[in-house]
Amino acid sequence: MQSLFNLLRRTTLIIVTLVISANAYALDLELTKGVKTKMPLTVLPFTWVGQKASPPLKIAAVVRNDLLNSGRFDLRLPKKTFKAPKALADVDFAFWRNQKVNALLIGQLQSQGRDQYQLHYVLVDLFRKQDQLTPKSADLAALNPDNNPVIAKGTMTVSATDLRKSAHIIANKVYHAMLGEPGFFLRKIAYIQKQAGAGDRAFQLVLADYDGFNANTILMGANPIMSPSFSKDGKRLAYVSFESKTPSIYIQNLKDHSRQLIAHYPGVNGAPAFSPDGKTLALALSKNGATNLYLLNLQSKQLTQLTRDWSTDTSPAFSPDGKSLAFASDRSGTLGLYQLDIATQKTTPLTNAFGLYNSDPVYTPDGEQLIFTHLVDGAYHIASLDLASQEFHELTSGLNDQSPTISPNGYLVLYTSDSHRGITLKQTSIEGDLNHGLPVKSGSVSQPAWGMK
């Protein structure tokens, strides 16, 4: 059992022991980072109308956090005293333009009784014409569609338990209105939580909001759980469980919580990954001896072997078009990344020029880059590789940053990192210009996956 578990860890987590001296290799790499201009934006505290002194949730704080986490906005407040507008008619366009702010979000949260709240918000483009508001004195006035300064607005009636979700919805509306692309703040993440001495709760498969809040355990046990992987539609989650003492791959329906045993071959059953169309699962199996990559048709159950090596091939990741797999292998004597053309089964090395250890590959949604774990000078960092230009960037600088997963819009990278609280979750951007942690339960976290709506 223990030897098999160790082999599976090597297969799914790519944790292998490499003897590397400080002078084993040297790389002349220009570590440059592209920088996108951040959109100047002010999100004012929402006006609270209710009998209690303060609202049950500070809506504006959640919205600000979402937009700040995205790395695409410069959240500003004026340095001098100002009167906060409570309604659209109160907005002083000239004042806010002088603060070099592009847009202003204002809103109101009002108690409706019986645990119900009405939430109203307006996003104002400050560089459009104020005189397009008709009449100027009305908050939700009829609007002239030409050069309309109101670029997003809405009213929702929600319960207290849905207030945080409502804040994410508003953040999505702001993100889309200002950047022209969908927001991702309603997405979920999954990860494994390990708590020492917790008995039959030692390993937990956790589902949470993208920012770490509203964490819920969907599976727990005394034996290891590994390698969660979402289907693209977010409705299913594949993972490895040792609940029967040997590794098996399951797929769980996240709506009705039903699950299906997918793979229970002799030896290693690991590293499941859904194809973009959700019809196929890539996985690493050692049923014939060495650990190789296979494709499993989820409808017909037909199993197709892709690699035939005596080395360990693992951690498959589909390209967005579903035509290729990136994977990790020690076939060259060091751990590197490779790309497999599924139709021709031709394999191309990707990281031979970038050190002796590269693992955990994931494609960006546009298919142009790989994000992965890279070992340099004894420390694990998250790195990116442009597949066309071969430009290489280190995105993090911790001592133990591993297991990257990328947001649906391709901008944020979630990964595990050592901290004074153990191994926890952090986020950075595709440009490496962010560094913040996520709230998680006590214990050590591993193998995050970014996925469902």
Secondary structure, DSSP 8 states (H G I E B T S, - for coil): -HHHHHHHHHHHT--------TTS--------------EEEEE---EEESSSSS-SS-HHHHHHHHHHHHT-EEE---SS-----SSGGG--HHHHHHTT-SEEEEEEEEEEETTEEEEEEEEEETTS-GGGBSSTT-TT--B-STT-SEEEEEEEEEEGGGHHHHHHHHHHHHHHHHHSS---TT-EEEEEEE-TT-GGGSEEEEEEETTS-S-EEEEEESS-EEEEEE-TTSSEEEEEE-TTSS-EEEEEETTT--EEEEE--SS-EEEEEE-TTSSEEEEEE-TTSS-EEEEEETTT--EEE----SS-EEEEEE-TTSSEEEEEE-TTSSBEEEEEETTT--EEE--TTS-SBEEEEEE-TTSSEEEEEEEETTEEEEEEEETTT--EEE----SBEEEEEE-TTS-EEEEEEEETTEEEEEEEETTS---EE----SSEEEEEEE---
